Amino acid sequence: MMNTRSHWMGRLHQPWVVALAGLLLLADNGSAGVYYSGEQFAELPSRPAGFFVDHRALRAAGYERPDGLPSPLRDHYLAAAARLEQLTQTRRWTADEIADRGALYLRLGQPEKALNLLVPAARQFPDHFAIAANLGTAFQLTGDLDRAAAQLQEAVRLAPAKWQRFEQAHLQLVQQRRKEGKAAQAFTNVDDLFGVKYVGESGQPEAGTIAAAERQKLPDDALAIVQQLALWLPADGRLLWQFGELCNAYGDVRAAAAALEGCVAEFALAAPELRQRRRLYRDAADQIAQKPGHEQHRPTFKVKSSRPLVKAFDESLLPAISDEKPNPLPWPLLAATVFDTKGRPTFAKYLDQLDGKTVTLTGFMQSTHDGRLVASFFLLEYPIGCWFCEVPDPTGLVFVELPEAKTTELRRGLVKVTGVLELNRDNPESYLFSLRDARVGEVD
């Protein structure tokens, strides 16, 4: 019988196949609820594993890390905001630039600064969609749900056709939270965005399904809507809970287990209903992993992209490459790798120039086998909540090999790894990124 670890490792030994599966990223320049023209999003819904990675990255960009570690996405937003701020020395901002600057403040977890900028801008440019949408989000994040609802009504009125549905869902979310009042802060239930009860035919929660009558109420774009809302509002744990319930409704109990695990472990949500469902989905996911041929257990929804955030990274912000000392290797640079229709990778120019150079990056160790001492392991940007729910894309892991005859103890926390980078350009049976002659150290 296959255990969860061996199953997960088996999937990782098909690294390029896992991520591609015929998916082509369909980029769009920006979104509405938090509109920043420097972001490019793929068509939604995205594969749950890719969504989890970008959702965490956007949330992490919203605060200063207490451990002092770099956050490349946050650094990018900070640099972009600084460039826009400097424009006042030479000229006035355009409406688009004001919208971008407000969105950057929202991404950086500074909604008050966004308000100070966007309130007068909305009076000056009353028919500018991005300003209206960003201002509605700023009011929401500062707790003024009355003004948020009024402003989001304007965003709905001004929204281009392709964003109407998402803006309406955002408005509906705020209106419901406003009615809940202080109860909304208790995080005791899932928002009623679709008029659906996430229960089975028994009237109780069931793993991997909901009642047929409830399922029929879900619109075709339910997953896309909730993913978009969660990407606009990555610090909102109730939206992650909603995403997990949708995954379960469509038969992906593994993604549901991962989402609810994140609600508890990362958002510290303590609602009894949430924790009950979390145990139910985790138990069901464990049982699936123990069954031969469980790869045939497929969800009933189709994804349109591998991960939602196509690009939010500026290579010009990176330091000059050095031959004398280790070069910092940010995870978003690895994620910027793209594939053609035949699965061949194209690396970002800066990453391509790092091939064969000594690099250093931080991450979480994942063993390739049982045991505490390892001579090789995977380094992941984020720890895996369960072995099979959150298998990362090939751009989301690095295979690490220590020097010959060397071993190190597997560590649970964040580590810093230094080694010689090797890029895999033509072997689909191996890993995209490897570090050779590596050493593992504590994070400074």
C-alpha positions as CSV (number, residue, x, y, z in Angstrom):
1,M,0.0,0.0,0.0
2,M,1.4,3.4,-1.0
3,N,1.8,5.8,1.9
4,T,1.3,9.6,1.5
5,R,5.1,10.3,1.4
6,S,5.9,7.8,-1.3
7,H,2.9,9.0,-3.3
8,W,4.0,12.6,-3.1
9,M,7.5,11.7,-4.1
10,G,6.2,9.7,-7.0
11,R,4.4,12.8,-8.3
12,L,7.4,14.9,-7.9
13,H,9.4,12.6,-10.1
14,Q,7.3,13.7,-13.0
15,P,8.2,17.4,-12.4
16,W,7.4,19.0,-15.7
17,V,4.3,16.9,-16.4
18,V,2.7,18.0,-13.1
19,A,2.7,21.7,-14.0
20,L,2.0,21.8,-17.7
21,A,-0.9,19.4,-18.4
22,G,-1.7,21.5,-21.5
23,L,-2.3,24.7,-19.6
24,L,-1.4,28.0,-21.2
25,L,-1.3,31.2,-19.2
26,L,-3.7,33.8,-20.6
27,A,-2.4,37.1,-19.3
28,D,-4.5,40.2,-18.5
29,N,-3.1,43.5,-17.5
30,G,-4.6,44.1,-14.1
31,S,-7.7,43.5,-12.2
32,A,-10.4,45.5,-10.5
33,G,-10.9,45.2,-6.8
34,V,-7.2,46.0,-6.4
35,Y,-6.1,47.5,-9.7
36,Y,-2.4,47.7,-10.4
37,S,-1.3,47.8,-14.0
38,G,2.0,46.2,-13.1
39,E,0.3,42.9,-12.2
40,Q,-0.6,40.3,-14.8
41,F,-3.1,37.6,-13.9
42,A,-3.9,34.4,-15.8
43,E,-7.5,33.5,-16.6
44,L,-9.2,32.0,-13.6
45,P,-9.8,29.5,-12.1
46,S,-6.2,28.5,-11.6
47,R,-5.0,25.1,-10.3
48,P,-5.4,25.1,-6.5
49,A,-1.8,24.4,-5.8
50,G,-0.7,27.4,-7.9
51,F,-3.4,29.5,-6.3
52,F,-2.2,28.7,-2.8
53,V,1.4,29.8,-3.7
54,D,0.3,33.2,-5.1
55,H,-2.3,33.8,-2.4
56,R,0.4,33.3,0.2
57,A,2.9,35.5,-1.7
58,L,0.4,38.4,-1.9
59,R,-0.5,38.1,1.7
60,A,3.2,38.1,2.7
61,A,3.7,41.2,0.6
62,G,1.3,43.1,2.9
63,Y,3.4,43.3,6.0
64,E,7.0,43.7,7.1
65,R,8.4,40.3,8.0
66,P,9.3,40.2,11.7
67,D,12.3,38.0,11.0
68,G,13.8,40.6,8.7
69,L,13.9,38.3,5.7
70,P,13.5,39.7,2.3
71,S,10.2,39.6,0.5
72,P,10.8,40.0,-3.2
73,L,7.2,40.7,-4.1
74,R,6.9,43.3,-1.3
75,D,10.2,44.8,-2.4
76,H,8.8,45.1,-5.9
77,Y,5.7,46.9,-4.7
78,L,7.8,49.2,-2.5
79,A,10.1,50.1,-5.4
80,A,7.2,50.7,-7.7
81,A,5.5,53.0,-5.2
82,A,8.7,54.9,-4.7
83,R,9.1,55.5,-8.4
84,L,5.5,56.8,-8.6
85,E,6.1,59.1,-5.6
86,Q,9.1,60.6,-7.2
87,L,7.1,61.7,-10.2
88,T,5.7,64.6,-8.2
89,Q,9.1,66.3,-8.5
90,T,8.6,66.7,-12.2
91,R,4.9,66.6,-13.0
92,R,1.4,65.7,-11.8
93,W,0.2,62.1,-11.7
94,T,-2.2,60.9,-14.3
95,A,-5.4,59.2,-13.1
96,D,-4.0,55.8,-14.0
97,E,-0.8,56.5,-12.0
98,I,-3.0,57.5,-9.0
99,A,-4.9,54.3,-9.2
100,D,-1.7,52.3,-9.4
101,R,-0.2,54.1,-6.4
102,G,-3.4,53.5,-4.4
103,A,-3.3,49.8,-5.4
104,L,0.3,49.5,-4.3
105,Y,-0.5,50.9,-0.9
106,L,-3.3,48.3,-0.6
107,R,-0.9,45.5,-1.6
108,L,1.6,46.8,1.0
109,G,-0.9,46.7,3.8
110,Q,-1.3,50.5,4.0
111,P,-5.0,51.2,3.3
112,E,-5.0,54.5,5.2
113,K,-2.4,55.9,2.8
114,A,-4.5,54.6,0.0
115,L,-7.5,56.4,1.4
116,N,-5.6,59.7,1.7
117,L,-4.6,59.5,-1.9
118,L,-7.8,58.1,-3.5
119,V,-10.5,60.1,-1.8
120,P,-9.6,63.4,-3.5
121,A,-8.7,61.5,-6.7
122,A,-12.3,60.1,-6.8
123,R,-13.6,63.6,-6.7
124,Q,-11.2,64.7,-9.4
125,F,-11.8,61.7,-11.7
126,P,-15.4,60.5,-10.8
127,D,-15.6,58.2,-13.8
128,H,-12.3,56.4,-13.4
129,F,-13.0,52.7,-12.8
130,A,-9.7,51.7,-11.2
131,I,-9.8,54.6,-8.7
132,A,-13.3,53.8,-7.7
133,A,-12.6,50.1,-7.2
134,N,-9.4,50.7,-5.3
135,L,-11.1,53.2,-3.1
136,G,-13.9,50.8,-2.3
137,T,-11.3,48.2,-1.2
138,A,-9.5,50.8,0.9
139,F,-12.7,51.7,2.7
140,Q,-13.3,48.0,3.3
141,L,-9.8,47.4,4.7
142,T,-10.1,50.3,7.1
143,G,-13.4,49.0,8.4
144,D,-15.7,51.6,6.9
145,L,-18.1,49.1,5.3
146,D,-20.8,51.7,4.7
147,R,-18.6,53.9,2.5
148,A,-17.0,50.7,1.0
149,A,-20.4,49.5,-0.2
150,A,-21.3,52.9,-1.7
151,Q,-18.0,53.2,-3.5
152,L,-18.2,49.6,-4.8
153,Q,-21.6,50.4,-6.3
154,E,-19.7,53.1,-8.3
155,A,-17.1,50.5,-9.3
156,V,-19.9,48.2,-10.5
157,R,-21.3,51.0,-12.6
158,L,-18.0,51.8,-14.1
159,A,-16.6,48.3,-14.6
160,P,-15.8,47.0,-18.0
161,A,-18.0,44.1,-19.0
162,K,-15.5,41.4,-18.2
163,W,-15.1,42.7,-14.6
164,Q,-18.8,43.3,-13.9
165,R,-19.4,39.9,-12.3
166,F,-16.3,40.1,-10.0
167,E,-17.2,43.7,-8.9
168,Q,-20.8,42.6,-8.2
169,A,-19.5,39.7,-6.0
170,H,-17.2,42.1,-4.2
171,L,-20.1,44.5,-3.5
172,Q,-22.2,41.6,-2.3
173,L,-19.5,40.4,0.0
174,V,-19.2,43.9,1.6
175,Q,-22.9,44.3,1.9
176,Q,-23.2,41.0,3.7
177,R,-20.3,41.8,6.1
178,R,-22.0,45.2,6.8
179,K,-25.2,43.4,7.8
180,E,-23.3,41.0,10.1
181,G,-21.7,43.9,11.9
182,K,-19.4,42.8,14.7
183,A,-20.3,39.2,14.1
184,A,-18.4,39.4,10.9
185,Q,-15.2,39.6,12.9
186,A,-15.9,36.3,14.6
187,F,-15.2,34.3,11.4
188,T,-17.8,31.8,12.4
189,N,-19.3,31.0,9.0
190,V,-18.7,31.1,5.2
191,D,-20.0,34.1,3.4
192,D,-23.3,33.4,1.6
193,L,-22.1,34.5,-1.9
194,F,-24.1,31.9,-3.9
195,G,-27.1,30.9,-1.7
196,V,-25.6,27.5,-1.2
197,K,-25.4,25.3,1.9
198,Y,-22.2,23.2,1.7
199,V,-23.8,20.0,3.0
200,G,-24.4,16.6,1.5
201,E,-27.7,14.8,0.9
202,S,-27.7,13.9,4.6
203,G,-27.9,17.6,5.5
204,Q,-24.4,17.3,7.1
205,P,-21.0,18.1,5.7
206,E,-19.7,15.3,3.5
207,A,-16.2,14.9,2.1
208,G,-15.8,15.4,-1.7
209,T,-19.4,16.3,-2.5
210,I,-22.5,18.4,-1.6
211,A,-26.1,17.7,-2.2
212,A,-27.2,17.8,-5.9
213,A,-29.7,20.5,-5.3
214,E,-27.1,22.7,-3.7
215,R,-24.6,22.0,-6.4
216,Q,-27.0,23.2,-9.0
217,K,-27.1,26.6,-7.4
218,L,-23.4,27.3,-8.0
219,P,-22.7,29.5,-11.0
220,D,-20.2,28.2,-13.5
221,D,-17.8,30.9,-12.5
222,A,-18.0,30.4,-8.7
223,L,-14.4,29.2,-8.4
224,A,-13.1,32.0,-10.5
225,I,-15.0,34.6,-8.5
226,V,-13.8,33.3,-5.1
227,Q,-10.2,33.0,-6.3
228,Q,-10.3,36.6,-7.6
229,L,-11.8,38.0,-4.3
230,A,-9.2,36.1,-2.4
231,L,-6.4,37.5,-4.5
232,W,-7.7,41.0,-4.0
233,L,-8.1,40.4,-0.3
234,P,-5.4,37.8,0.6
235,A,-5.5,38.6,4.3
236,D,-9.2,37.5,4.5
237,G,-9.3,34.0,5.9
238,R,-13.1,33.6,5.3
239,L,-12.5,33.7,1.5
240,L,-9.9,30.9,1.8
241,W,-12.5,28.9,3.7
242,Q,-15.1,29.6,0.9
243,F,-12.5,28.4,-1.6
244,G,-12.0,25.2,0.3
245,E,-15.7,24.5,0.4
246,L,-16.0,25.1,-3.3
247,C,-13.2,22.7,-3.9
248,N,-14.9,20.1,-1.8
249,A,-18.2,20.7,-3.6
250,Y,-16.5,20.0,-6.9
251,G,-14.8,16.8,-5.6
252,D,-11.3,18.0,-4.9
253,V,-11.2,17.1,-1.2
254,R,-7.4,17.3,-1.2
255,A,-7.5,21.0,-2.1
256,A,-10.3,21.5,0.4
257,A,-8.2,20.0,3.1
258,A,-5.3,22.2,2.2
259,A,-7.4,25.3,2.2
260,L,-9.0,24.7,5.6
261,E,-5.6,23.7,7.0
262,G,-4.4,27.1,5.9
263,C,-7.4,28.8,7.6
264,V,-6.4,27.2,10.9
265,A,-2.6,27.1,10.7
266,E,-2.0,30.5,8.9
267,F,-5.1,32.5,9.8
268,A,-5.8,31.0,13.2
269,L,-9.5,30.7,12.5
270,A,-11.1,28.9,15.4
271,A,-14.8,28.4,14.4
272,P,-15.9,25.0,15.5
273,E,-17.7,24.4,12.2
274,L,-14.4,25.1,10.3
275,R,-12.4,22.8,12.5
276,Q,-14.9,20.0,12.2
277,R,-14.9,20.3,8.4
278,R,-11.1,20.5,8.4
279,R,-10.8,17.1,10.2
280,L,-13.4,15.6,7.9
281,Y,-11.6,16.7,4.7
282,R,-8.2,15.7,6.0
283,D,-9.4,12.2,7.0
284,A,-10.9,11.8,3.5
285,A,-7.8,13.0,1.8
286,D,-5.7,10.6,3.8
287,Q,-8.0,7.7,2.7
288,I,-7.7,8.7,-0.9
289,A,-3.9,8.6,-0.7
290,Q,-4.0,5.1,0.7
291,K,-6.0,3.7,-2.2
292,P,-4.3,2.2,-5.3
293,G,-5.0,4.2,-8.4
294,H,-6.2,7.2,-6.5
295,E,-4.7,9.5,-9.2
296,Q,-7.9,8.7,-11.0
297,H,-9.8,10.6,-8.3
298,R,-10.3,13.8,-10.2
299,P,-12.3,17.0,-9.4
300,T,-15.2,17.9,-11.6
301,F,-14.0,21.4,-12.4
302,K,-11.6,22.5,-15.1
303,V,-8.9,25.0,-14.5
304,K,-7.8,27.6,-17.0
305,S,-4.3,28.3,-15.8
306,S,-1.5,26.8,-13.7
307,R,-1.2,29.7,-11.3
308,P,-3.0,33.1,-11.2
309,L,-0.1,35.6,-10.8
310,V,1.7,35.6,-14.2
311,K,4.0,38.4,-13.4
312,A,4.6,40.8,-10.5
313,F,8.4,41.0,-10.5
314,D,10.9,43.5,-11.8
315,E,14.3,42.1,-12.8
316,S,15.8,45.6,-12.8
317,L,15.5,45.7,-9.0
318,L,17.9,42.8,-8.6
319,P,21.6,43.3,-7.8
320,A,24.4,42.8,-10.3
321,I,25.5,39.1,-10.5
322,S,28.7,38.3,-8.7
323,D,31.3,35.7,-9.4
324,E,32.9,36.3,-6.0
325,K,30.1,35.8,-3.5
326,P,26.7,34.1,-3.4
327,N,23.9,35.7,-5.3
328,P,20.5,36.1,-3.7
329,L,17.9,34.0,-5.6
330,P,14.3,35.1,-5.1
331,W,11.5,32.6,-5.5
332,P,9.5,34.8,-7.9
333,L,12.4,34.7,-10.3
334,L,12.1,30.9,-10.5
335,A,8.3,31.2,-10.9
336,A,8.8,33.6,-13.9
337,T,9.9,30.5,-15.9
338,V,7.5,29.9,-18.8
339,F,6.9,26.8,-21.0
340,D,6.1,26.5,-24.7
341,T,3.4,24.2,-26.0
342,K,6.0,21.3,-26.1
343,G,6.9,21.8,-22.4
344,R,10.3,23.5,-23.1
345,P,11.2,26.1,-20.5
346,T,12.3,29.6,-21.1
347,F,14.1,31.2,-18.1
348,A,14.1,34.9,-17.2
349,K,17.3,36.6,-18.5
350,Y,18.6,37.2,-15.0
351,L,18.0,33.6,-13.9
352,D,19.7,32.4,-17.1
353,Q,22.8,34.4,-16.2
354,L,22.9,32.7,-12.7
355,D,23.3,29.3,-14.2
356,G,26.5,27.8,-12.9
357,K,26.9,30.6,-10.3
358,T,26.8,30.2,-6.5
359,V,23.4,31.3,-5.2
360,T,21.6,31.5,-1.9
361,L,17.9,31.3,-1.1
362,T,15.7,30.6,1.9
363,G,13.0,28.0,2.1
364,F,11.7,24.9,3.8
365,M,13.4,21.4,3.6
366,Q,11.4,18.5,2.3
367,S,13.0,15.1,2.6
368,T,12.9,12.6,-0.3
369,H,12.7,9.7,2.1
370,D,12.1,8.8,5.7
371,G,14.8,9.6,8.2
372,R,16.3,12.6,9.8
373,L,19.7,12.6,8.1
374,V,19.7,13.5,4.4
375,A,22.2,13.9,1.6
376,S,19.7,15.5,-0.7
377,F,16.3,17.1,-0.3
378,F,13.8,19.5,-1.9
379,L,13.8,23.1,-0.9
380,L,10.3,24.7,-1.0
381,E,9.2,28.3,-0.8
382,Y,6.4,27.4,1.6
383,P,6.0,24.3,3.8
384,I,3.6,21.7,2.6
385,G,0.5,21.3,4.7
386,C,-0.2,17.7,3.4
387,W,1.8,15.4,1.2
388,F,-0.5,15.3,-1.8
389,C,-2.8,18.3,-1.5
390,E,-0.2,21.0,-2.3
391,V,2.4,19.4,-4.7
392,P,4.2,22.5,-5.9
393,D,4.8,23.4,-9.5
394,P,8.2,22.5,-10.9
395,T,9.0,26.2,-10.6
396,G,8.2,26.0,-6.9
397,L,10.9,23.6,-5.7
398,V,14.7,23.2,-5.9
399,F,16.5,19.9,-5.7
400,V,19.4,20.2,-3.3
401,E,22.4,17.9,-3.2
402,L,25.1,18.2,-0.5
403,P,28.8,17.4,-1.3
404,E,29.7,13.8,-1.6
405,A,29.6,11.8,1.7
406,K,28.0,14.8,3.5
407,T,24.7,14.7,5.3
408,T,22.6,17.2,7.3
409,E,19.7,16.9,9.7
410,L,16.3,17.6,8.3
411,R,15.0,20.8,9.9
412,R,11.4,22.0,10.3
413,G,11.9,25.8,10.2
414,L,13.1,28.2,7.6
415,V,16.7,27.6,6.4
416,K,19.2,29.2,4.1
417,V,20.8,27.1,1.4
418,T,23.8,28.0,-0.6
419,G,25.1,26.1,-3.6
420,V,25.8,26.1,-7.4
421,L,22.7,26.6,-9.5
422,E,22.0,24.3,-12.4
423,L,19.2,24.9,-14.8
424,N,17.6,22.0,-16.6
425,R,16.9,23.0,-20.2
426,D,16.0,19.8,-22.0
427,N,15.4,16.8,-19.7
428,P,11.7,16.6,-18.7
429,E,12.4,13.6,-16.4
430,S,14.5,15.7,-14.1
431,Y,14.1,18.8,-12.0
432,L,14.1,22.4,-13.4
433,F,16.4,23.8,-10.7
434,S,19.2,22.1,-8.7
435,L,21.7,23.2,-6.2
436,R,25.0,21.2,-6.2
437,D,27.7,21.1,-3.5
438,A,25.2,22.8,-1.2
439,R,25.4,23.7,2.4
440,V,22.5,24.4,4.8
441,G,22.7,27.2,7.4
442,E,20.5,29.1,9.7
443,V,18.7,32.2,8.6
444,D,20.5,35.3,9.6
